[in-house]
Amino acid sequence: MFMMHLETIKNFFKKKQSIPFSCIVGSGRCGTTMLAKMLNSHSMICVPPELQILFEYSDNGPRLYEIFKEKKNKFFGPKDFMELIDVRCPKKLSVYFDYMSFFEKQQYPIHSFKKLVNSFYSEIAESKQKKIFIDRTPWYGQRIDIINELFPDAKYIHMIRDGRDVAISYARTPWWHDDIGQNLERWHAEVRQIIDSSNQFLHPNQMLQVRYEDFVDKPEVELRRICEHLGVNFEYSMLDTATHVDYSLYRKSNLENISSEALKEWSQSKNIPTFKGSRYAWKSYKDFDFSALPEHINQSLHAHGYEK
């Protein structure tokens, strides 16, 4: 598997193919940002700020997929694509990558959604002198069918975290519900969708599941598994916080209030690569009774090794 992935990379330079693509998926608040920082420190891997530009989720506005599906691409010029990226991407992507120049040099109309995305991602990685591109938009796991059409050989990393901790973390964010029970239902539905669709559309070796709790406890062990999955050698730079990208530099808005004080302190100190303070926070949470969960939630927790 390792040699096959290296061969793909070699072919890219020989034939100017699209670069190898991977995707970090999961529910929200499951550690994807922490993992992305580490992987981005690898000499071969580019993980840009969260893009959110491929397709919409939960009716949050049309993205590229919807534009091409509705054939609006026939009328789109460079300024239209630039505006779509600017509006839909939650980060200041222009600070990270000159996507305006990218769209200015394309030939219009752009007919192929697949070619556009492959070219866009490849150029982002090349701009950082990297050879593998990873998108870290968690909700992409909800439409693996679309991702599979774009990147049939893609590798996926499914970050999964105890749903009770996810539900508590959801409640601190303004774009999710403040009801723990509803948040647990969302966690269950999203995790179930990732597993079901990966079973339907992917080969077994395309998806690697990583438990958040294992990752923060033994990051080197889990990173070695992930590197093997991606077909690259493990590099200790990934554990060096001094090399980690600061994604907060690309924020469009202030999100300080959604993090706990302990998490903020860890983020500022940069002493250790992972934050362990929120593991199993549900055990000391007083505002919800986790002892009487619906059976399907208990089954999901148990299926992923979480105790009742």
Helices and strands as residue ranges (DSSP letters): H 2-15, E 21-26, H 32-40, E 45-46, H 64-69, G 72-75, H 78-88, H 93-96, H 99-104, H 113-127, E 132-135, G 138-143, H 144-150, E 155-160, H 163-171, H 180-201, G 204-206, E 207-211, H 212-217, H 219-230, G 236-239, G 241-243, G 247-250, G 256-258, H 261-269, G 281-284, H 295-303
